Amino acid sequence: MNVLYSDQYNINLGLLNYLHPFDGVKFQRIHKALEDNEKVDFLSPDVPVDMEIVDGFLSSIMRKKVRDSVFVFRALEVPKLPFVSFNFLDRKILTPMRWGVAGTMLGAEKALSSGDIYWNLSGGYHHAMQQNMEGFCIYNDIGICHQQLVKRGLLSPEDKILIIDTDAHHGNGNAYTFMDNDRVTLLDVYNAGIYPTSGYTRDRVDIPVPLPPGTEGETYLQRYNDALEKLDGDYRLAFVVAGTDVLTSDKLGGLCLTTEDVVERERLTVRALKKRSTPAVLLGGGGYSRDSAGSVIAAISACSELLPSPHAAREALSH
Ligand SMILES: [Zn+2]
């Protein structure tokens, strides 16, 4: 499995960590647990995504709001702190997120050029959109990445794109971003009893799987598997928002999956993509509970067994 990670992904606010139910340094824990796994190959973006690229995606009013601490605090769902400057927020939270966007972009480029599946530990900011940021999402990495790939000729506007969203929350930012783009297919499995509840973005989902709060793994996996069976199309690229806020220990997601259920979910995803030979980049999405890192570690280890080892692939090429 090819995994994108940078030390710069980690969000460490020191004393301010208590302000959010958020394990911001889970990425380094996942990296540490997998760095000796010979079936896992790590690669890192060189630089965070440039603000010029972000601005090219945003509406003119949002270009101002992403630089205003009042609006950024609101999107991060923490109270405004008079002693925290925009520079602090930018350095400690927004810059790590821009590294996450760069990881999504590098993963998508590599997936397109190799036909393989890549896994970005960060990214999957599915509540952000061109004219809004909310739900701890500032930059819509999938939208920014799609725009850049088209601009650079790596994708045609006509290419069919698949977005699978298995985060506990409905991906309103992606639904809004691709509201009028019928080349993009959305499959979304979500807790229908929690934020966001906007009907007009839910209506955009091509293959919706709304679940009641408290849904357990068996039902979730059955419904997800049925949804994957409905996919029909030759997708040039897939993005997967693989949020781990579906875990029982997650206070925000309201679903009751175990670590084993998350592992099985990612196996279903990878098998479905492989079956269709769809290049893909999986993204971290939400999920910062105490079990989140462990479930990602177990899922990447399990999915690595389904794919040829990157080392073995290189060996074969060199002979
Ligand atoms: Zn979520």
Residues whose N, C-alpha, C, O or C-beta is under 5 A from the ligand:
A	BS01	ZN	D167 A168 H169 G243 D245 G286
